[in-house]
Amino acid sequence: MDMQVIVNTIWVLVTAKLVFFMNLGFAMVESGFARVKNTVNILSKNFIVFAVATLGYLFLGWGLMFGDGNGFVGLKGLFFLLGADNSPATGDLYQGVYRALSWASVPLLAKFFFQLVFCGTAATIVSGAVAERIKYVSFIVFSFFMSMLIYPIVGHWVWGGGWLQQKGMLDFAGSTVVHSVGGWAALAGVLLLGPRFGKYDGDKINVIPGHNLSLATLGTFVLWFGWFGFNPGSTMTADPKAISHIAVTTNTAAASAIISSTITSWILLGKPDLGMTLNGCLAGLVVITAPCAFVSVEASIIIGLIAGMLVVFSVLFFDKLKIDDPVGALSVHLVNGVFGTISVGLFAKDNVGGISCSNGLFYGGGTKLLFTQIQGVLSVGIFVFLVSVLIWYILKHTIDIRVSLKEEIEGLDVGEHGNVAYPEFLTRKPVSYFLKKN
C-alpha cells in the first residue's frame, strides 16, 4: 500500500478519535451547567446519543449524505454502506479543497467513522438546550431522526456534491453543517418545550446556576483539545502546511473569543462571569470551524473577538425573549455557527494556508461568495428548523416531550433514571413545598 495512503488513513482515524473524545467534553460542560438533581440525566443523554447516532447514520444517514443522487439528497447505496463508495471527493468535490486522490485513497470505513463523529456532535448539541425538562425517550427518538435524516441531508447539500456545494458554498469543518444544524434543531425543541419551571416570573429572569463549574471548565478544555481534531482533521489528508495553519487559526480564534467574552461580561454584568468565559471559548471554536482553512491568522483574531462578544449578547437576548437554554447552546452553536459561515464570505483569502478558495469581500472577492454563504445559512436554517419542529410536534402529541411538573421539580435523575449523581450530598425540599408556592 502506498505510504501516503497509510499516513492519510492514520491521520483521519486519529483526528476522528479526538472528535469522539469531545463527547466527554459535552457531557462535562452540560452536566456542570445543570443542577445536581439532573446530573445523571444529562450524563446519560450525552452517553447514549452517540450510540443512537451510530445506528442512525450507519442505517441510512451515510447513504443520504454521500450516495450518488441529485442536488438535494443521495439516492444510491443508501443502507448500511452497501452501495459503491460515492464519497464526494471521488468527483473532485470534497469541500472544493483537495484533489480526488487524497480523499478517495482513504478506506471507506475510515471516512465513515470520521463523518460519524461529526454527526454525533450535531446530535449532542441539542441535549444541552433542552436540558432539565425533556423526556429521555423523546430525546432518544429525536436524536435518531437527527442522525439518520436531518444532518445527512444538509451534509449532502454542502459536502456531498449537493446544490449548495455546486454554488460554491464553503464550510470547511462544519460551522453550518454541524453546529448551526444542531442549533436550529435545538431551537425548535426549546420553543415546543417551553422554559424550565421557575426560570421566568413575569418580566423577571431568575438565574438558575449550574451545580459544578469545575466540571464545566474541565469539559471546555476537553472540547478545546478535541477541536484540534475537528478542524485540522477535516483536511482528510496529512498536508503539513494546511493542518498547521488550521490548528493555529482554530486556537487563535478561541483565545480571542475568551478575552472578548470575559471583557464583555465584565462590562455588562459587573463581574467576569466564568460561564460566559467558557462559552466564549466554545463560541470562538464554533465560529472558526467554517473559515479555519480559508482565513489568515490575523483574520481569525478578528473573527474570534466578534464571536466572544456575540455569545454574551446572545445569551442575554435569548433570556429577554424567554427562550430558556440552560447551557447557552443556542448562542454558542447556532448564532456563532451562522456568523462563522458568513465570515468566510468576508475574510476568505485564496491559498492562505496552501488551500485554494474564492476570495472574501475584504480581499477583493466581491459579494458573490458572501451571498452564497448567506444563502446557505438561510436555506439550511429554514429546512432544519421546519423539519425539527415537525418531528418535535409529532413526538409531543404522541409520546410527549416534557416530564411532569412533579418530576421536573424533584429532578429528572430520580424520575427518569431512578438514581442520583451525588447521593451523599443530596438534600431536597418536598415537591409540595414548590407546588404550594406556585
N, C-alpha and C positions, 0 to 999 in steps of 0.2 A: 504494500500500500504506500502511496506517495506520502512523504513526510509532512507536507503541508496539510494534507487531509487529516492526518493524525493530530497535528497541532491545532487545527481549526476545531476538530471534534472535541478535544480536551478543553479548549477554550470555551466552547459553547456549553459543555456539561458543567464545568466548574462555575461559570457565571450563573448558570441556571440554579445550581445548588445554593449560591449566595442569595438569589431571589427567593428560593424556597425558604431560606433561613429568615426572611423578612416576615413570614407568618408568625414567628415568635415575637418579633418586634411589634406587630399589630396587636397581638394578644396582650402584651405587657402594657402598651400605651392605652388601649381601650379599657382594660381592667383597672389600670391606675386612675383613669379619669372617671370611672364609675364608682358607685357606693359599695361598701362592704357587702351588703345584702344581695348584690347582683354579680359578684365576682366569678362565682362558679359558672353562671350562665354565659358571661362574656367569654371566659376561657373555653368553655365547651363549644360555643359558636365558632370561635376562631380555629378550634382544632378540627371540628367536623367539616367546615366549609371547604377545606382543600380536598378532602375525600369526595365530597359531593361534586366539586369542580372537576376532579379527575375523571369520574364516571361520566358526567355530562359532556365534557369536552372529548373524551375518547369515543363515546357512543355516537355523537353527531356533530359536535362543535368543530372539530378539525376539518371535517369534510365540507361543512358550510363555509368555513373561513378560507381554506386553501384548495378545495377541489375545483377542477375546471367547471366553469359555468358562465354566467353573464356578469354584467357590471354590478349587479345587486347581491348575488349570492352564488356560492359553489353548488353545483348540481351533480357532479360525478364523484364516485368513490366516497359516498357520504358516511358510511357506517364503519366504525372500528378500524380505520386506516386501511381498509381493504382495497381501495382504489389505487390507481397509479399515483406516484408522488408528484403532485402538481403544485408544489410549493412555488411561490411567485417568482423567485429568482431564476427558476429554470426558464423563464421567459424574459430575463433581464429586467424584472420589475421590482425586486425586493427593495422597497424604500428608495428606489432610484439612486442607490449609492454604489453598490458593488457589482462586479461582473457576475454573470450567472454561475460561473465555475465555483466561486467562493462558497456560496450557499448550497449549491447543488451537490458539492463534494461532501458535505456533512451528511452522515446517515439519517434516514428518515426519522428513526426513533429519537435521535438526539435533537433534531429540530422540533419534534412533537413535544418532548419534555421541556424544552426551553419555552415554547409557546404556552404550554400548560401552566407553568408557574406564573406567567403574566395573566392568564385567565383567572387563576386562583386569586391573584391580587385584586383584580377588579371586583370579584365577588366579596372579598373580605372587607372592602371599603364600606359596603352597605351596613355591615354589622355595627359599627360604632355609632352611626347616625340614628339607628332605630333602637339603640340600647335602652334597657331598663323598663321596657313595656311591651316588647313584641313576643308573640308565642314562638317557642322554639321550633315547633314543627312547621310553622308558616315560613320562618326564615330559611329552613332547610329546603322547602319546596321552591321558594323563590330563587334561592341560590342555584338550584338545579337548572331552572329555566334560563337564568342569567348566564350560566356557563355553557349551556347547550344551544342557546338561541340568540340572545341579545348581543353578548360580547362577540361571538363569531361573525355575525352579520356585519357589524361595524368593522371588525378586523378585516373582513373581506373587502369592504369599501376602500380602506386606507392602505392595507398591507398585502392584500391577496389579489391584486390586479384589478380591483373594482373601480367604480366610476370616479371616486374622489382621487384615487391614485393616478388614474389616467388624466385627470385635470391638473395634476401637478402638486397636490397637497403633500406637505412634508410634516411628518410626525415621527421623529427618529425612534424614540423608545416608548411613546405612548401617553403623552400628556392628555390627548383626547381618547385614543383607543382604550387605554386602561383607566386613567384617573377620572376624566370627566364622564366616561361611561358609568363607572361606579358611582360618581357623584350625582348624575341625573337619576339613576335608579334609586339611590338613597333618598333624594329629594321627593320623589314620588311616594316612597314608603312613609317618610316623615309626615307628609301632608295628609295621607289617609289615616295614619295612626293617631295624629294629634300629639300635643305636648304631654310630658310626664305630669302626674298628679303633683300639684303644689308649685310647679315651675313659674306659672304666671297667675297673679292675683289682680285682676283688672289691668291697670296700666303698670303695675309694679312687677318688676322682674326679680324673682328670687334666685339667688345664687345657690346651686346645688353642687358643692365641691366634691371632687373625686377623693377616694379614700387613701391613695398612695402615690404621691408624686415621685417618690424614689423609683417605683416600678415604671411609671410613665417615662421618666428620664432614661432609665436603662433601655426601655423599648425604643426610644428615639435614637439612641446610639446604635442599637441593632439595625434599625431601618436605615440610618445614615450609612452604616457599613455595607448593608445589603444593596444599597443603590449603586455601589461600585461594581456590582454585577449587573444590575438592572440596565444602566445606561451604556457602559463600555461593552457589555456583553451583546448588545443589540447590533454590533458590527457583524456578528456571526462569523467573524474571521479574525485571526490574531494579527491584525495590522498594527505594528508598533506605534506608528505616528498617530493613527486615529484613536486607538484606545487610550493613549497617554493624554491626548488633547481632551477627550471626553471626560476622563477622570478628573482633570483639573477644572474644567468648566463646571462639572457637577459639584465638586467640593466648594468652589468659589461662590457659586450661586447660593448654596446652603449657608455658608459663612456670612455672606452679605445679608441674607434674609434674617438670620439670627440677630444680627446687630440692629437692623431696621425695625424688626418686630419688638425687640426689647425697648428701644427708644420710643417707639410709637405708643406702646402700652404704658410706659413710664409717664409720658405726657398726658395721655387720655385718662388713665386710671390712678395716677398719682404714685404708683409703685411699679417696679419692673416685674410684672407678673410672670412667674416661671411657666405656667401653662401656655401663655401667649408666646414665650420664647421657644418652647418645644414645638408648638405648631408653626412658628416662624421657620424653624429649621426644615420641617416637613414641607411647608409651602415652597421654600426655595428649591427643594429637591424635585417636587412635582413640576414646578414652573420650568425648570431647565430640562426636563425629560424629553420634550419635543425638540428644542433647539440645540441640545448639547453638542451635536456634531457639526452644526451649521453656523455657530456664532463664535466670536473671538472671546478670549478670557476677559478682556475689558468689558465687552458687552454682557457677559454673564454676571459681572458685578452689578451693573445697572438693572438687569432683569431680576436678580435676587433682592436688591434693595426695594424695588417696587413690590415684589411678592410679599416681603415681610410686612410692609405697611398695609398691603391689601388684605392680608389674612386677619389682622387685628380689626380693621374697619368692617370686614365682612362678618366676623363673629358678632360684633355689636349690632350690625344691621339685621342679621337673621333673628337675633333676640328681640329687636324692636318690632319685627313682623310676627313675633310669637311662633317662630319656626324653631322647635326645640331640637337641638343637635348636641347631645351630651359631650362629644369629643371634638367638635369642630371639624368633622369630616367634610361637610359641605364647603366650608371656607378653604380648607386645605386642598381637597381633591377636585371639587367642581370649579370653584372660582379661579383657582390658580392653574388648573388644567386648561381652562378656557384661555386665560391670559398667556400661558406658556405656548399654546398653539398659535395664538395671534402674534406673539413676539417673534416667531420665525419670520413672518411677513415683514417685520420691522428691522430685524437685526441680522438676518442670514447673510453670509458672505461666502462667495464661491471659493472652494479649495482652502478654507481657513485651517482645517485640520487634515488636509490631504483628501478631502471629500468634495466632490463636485455637487453643486446645488444652484438653484436660482438665487440671485441677489435680492435682499430685502429692500424695503423703501429707503432706509438710511444709507444704503450702499449703491444707489443708482438703479435699483431694480424696478422702480415704478410701483404701481399699485396692483399689478396683476397677481403676484404671489400673495399679497396681503388680502385681497378679495377672495382668493381661493381658500386661504386659511379660514377666513370668516365664514365663507360658505360651508366649509367642512364642519366648523363648530356648530353652526345653526342646524345643519342637516342632521348631524349626529344627535344633538340635543333634542330636537323635535321627535326623532324616531325613538330614542331610548326612553325619553320621558313618557311618551304616549303608550308604548308597549308595556312599560313598567307599571304605569297607572292601571292598565287593563289587567295585568296579572295580579297586582295587589288588590284590585277591586274584586276580582273573582275569588281570591283567597278570603277576603273579608266577608263575603257573602256565602261562603261555603264552610270552611273550617275556622274562620275568623282569624284575625291577625293580632289582636291585643288581648293581654291577660286581664283577668278581672281586677277591679279596684282593690279588693281584699288582697289578692296575690301581689299586686304591684306594691302596695304599702308594706306587706310582710317581707317581700323580696322574692325575686324570681328563682333564687338559689333553692329555697325550700319548696316553692310551688311547682317549679318546672323540673327540678333535679333531685329533691329530697335530701340535700346536704348543703353544707356551708363551707366557705373557704377557711375561716378562722374560728373554729368552734370555741376555743379557749377565751376569746376576747369579745364574743358576740353578746351584745345587750340589745334588747328590743322592747319598745313600748307595745302594749297590746293594740291590735288593729282598731278596736272600739274607740281608743283614745283619738285616733286621727279621724275616724268617721264622724264622731260627735263634733269635732272642731269644724268639719266641713259642712 
